[in-house]
Each structure stands twice: as structure tokens, then as C-alpha cells.
């Protein structure tokens, strides 16, 4: 047993969440954002009916919420974490394919001069 190398333990904090759990999180975030959008719509209608002071300030805030929240909700609902094999690929030192030509010529170089 002394000569055997043990594999490094896998920490539970490094474990990925399951696809089902990730999908549930994205669905909850989408529902929450769309619910907030509905509240902005209702709040805007109530503010207009009650003719509250500073309506010129509150109504544009509600309109921004009604316009931006659906767009953000869809973007965030479709967002997934990157796959590990593609993460930081451009920063790796050896990114050339195995059949690529060498970067420096090997052997003797003949010059025309």
C-alpha cells in the first residue's frame, strides 16, 4: 500500500449541480421576474387611476420594468454554465492540434543571400 498513489479526494463543493436542479433554478428565476413584471403592470395601472403625485417619475419606472424584465428573464432562463472542456480554452498553452506544423523550422535553413 505504500507504493500506491491515492487519487486526490473530490470535494463536495466542487461537484456540479444536476441538470434538473439547474433547470428548476432557471424556471424559478424566470417565474419570479415575470411576476415582478406583472406587478409593475398592475402598479402602473393603479398609479394612473389614483393620479398620485410624482406620476411622471413612477410611471416610467414601471414601464422600464415592464419592458426590460421579459427580455432579461428570457436571457437568464436560457443561460447555462459553460462546459468544463471549453472553459478557458483560449488561455491554455498547447491549443494547437496534434497534426499542426511546428512553429519553428527544424534543421538547416538555406537563405538566398
C-alpha angles and dihedrals in degrees: 000000000000094000095049119097117223120222115245110265117253112238117222089226088063093054117109121237115248121264091244092054091047091051091049090052092051091047092050091049090049093049092047092051094046090048089053088051091053089050090052089053093049093044091050091052092048092048091052092048093049093043092220123193115267091027088152088064102040098044096057089049090054091046092051089051092049093049103038101037097066091049093049092043092056093044092050094042091056095044117107130178113264120264113258095235091060098039113113092351093146092056096056116108099224105048097136115109117251093250095052120121116256116266094230125044113248122216130016121345117212115209125199094228 
